[in-house]
Structures are given as C-alpha cells and as structure tokens.
Amino acid sequence: MYLFFFGFTGLIGSNIFNHFANLNYFKKIFLFTRRSNLDPIFNNSNNIEIIKYSELNTDLINKIINTNSIEDKEFLIFNFVGENIFGYINKSKYEKIYKSRVEFNRNLVRLFNEINFRPYVYFSASAIGYYSNLEDIENEIDEDYFNRNNILNSSLMSKLCFEWERVTYELINSNVFNLRLGIVLDKQALFVKLFKLNSYLGFGLTFDDPFLPWVYSKEIPLIIDFLISYVKENNLNNVKQPVNVVNPNILRFSEFLKFLINKYRKLPFSIVIKIPRSFIKFPLKLFMKEYYEIPFSLLVSLNVKPKFLLTKGYIFKYNLLENILNDNQ
C-alpha cells in the first residue's frame, strides 16, 4: 500500500505521520507540501518522498503513479489541510478557511475522478462544528443525529463543515471517512496553552458551562489505523461515512479548567467563573459581523458521542486528562 498525505505538518498531521512512519505500514509515503523548508523528521526514511508543488494537477499525480507502478486502489489518501479557525475572522480569513477546506478537497476529488484512479480509502478532516447551529444540544449526538431529526446545517460553521464533507462524497468508488474531530488536546495544543496561562493564577473563565467534546492527539492515528483494518477485514467498497472523533468520556468545560488549575496553579486559591454566553456574543458580532458565528460555535454545548467507533468495537486508549497532559508526555 502507498499513502498520499496532505496536511502532515500540524499537530494532528505530525502525530498521524509519526504513527504510520514508525510502523513501516506503507511501502511508500508521499508527503505533499507547498512549504520550502520542512523539519528533517519528515524525510528520515527511504520509504518517504516529499512532493513539493505549487498546484496539484493530473500530470504530477500520474507521474508519481506511473513511476512507482502503483495499481488502482493500492493507495490511501490522508487530507488534513486546513487554515486555522482560531482568532479574528473577517472576509479574507474566511475565504482562506473555505479554500483550504472545501476547495482543496473539491480539487483533490475532481483530480482523482478525472484520471479514473481510485484511492482505497480517503480520510478527510472535518469537525464537530458540523453540529453547531449556535444552539446547545444536551441530547447525545451520534453521526446521524441531524439526518434523523431533519436538522439543517444553518450556521456559518455548520454549513462550512457540511460542504467540506459533501465534496468528498463525490469521489467515485472509494471508501471515504470524514473525521469529525473534537477539541484536540495535547500539551502542545494552542487550546491547552491558552488556558494553562490562567491556571497558574488559579483562575478559569467559562461562558456558561458547555460540554467539551475532546480527543487526545495520539488517539487520532489509532482511530485511523482501526478504520483501515475495518475496511480491509470487511472488504468494503464505496463506503461514505462520517465519524465522530471524540472521547466517550466527555467533560464539561468547567471540569477541564479545574483540572488545569489544580495541576498548574502557583497560588493557594482557585476559582472558575461562569459568565452567560450572551455577554460574549455581542462584542464578537460587533467586531466580526456575520463571521462571529465561527468562533461563537466553539462556545456552544454539544454532547457529541463516538457512536460509530464504539459500535464497530474501537476501544479508546487515552481516556484521562492526567495521563495525556502530564509533564513527561
């Protein structure tokens, strides 16, 4: 088997790369990048080839396929390309987010459909923002929750995720998994670093107390590995499946903050302050206009559950915060 890997340099991508590179799982891994400089760890093996490109086209892909004598359905695609959604968002930023997620996926799918060369499995990053219509959902949310309850994707974030996934399903005769990622926790994750700073002072702030659907960064490659085996063992063909990539042990945001405070505080007291979410909505809307819906969607309470993975027999390895955010990680 061969792997075409897009978006391998970020926190999620690098963890996935390290897992499969260390296993010697693939005969050859092709790392596609527009970057001029890469960390040496991405080229430390004979079975890794870095493909630098300015624009993806059929000539480039056909050359790789023919040079390596890759047969149809003898390779997988990992696509974890995506502009960061954190921070201030305006029209220009949103266009970058849209192009990196929807347009990039669309072009990739169109390319492989045009050359009539099918990846066996296509993995694409998505997000639990798919369910975020800016309203709390306290009921358990499985992968079919919106379809079963006839709920339309109405917020900017939810529409983005819907279209992001929809274009991948246009890939003909390939198995496609859209990984609806929760908040990715890791000592190096920006999300953890931001709240860790306040924790030194024994202080935490939450807007209401939403659910925090989370997953440890090192769990993600294990889930991908499991899904590949699931496809192979069941000889599946042309499956199109969203997958909630969240830990079954969901937390409230206040629980997460209390854990960080107890672990890192330097002062003898601790406090978590809960503020109504409506207080932050107005300033976000004032500064970002309609684009406020993207950061605001991160504050909505979503009780997301990994039903598909659990029903297929996946057992989560990393379940406790104290084990994944320890100082020796």
Summary of the structure (lengths in Angstrom):
residues: 329
radius of gyration: 20.3
end to end distance: 31.2
largest distance: 65.1
contacts: 1009
relative contact order: 0.14
helix: 42%
strand: 21%
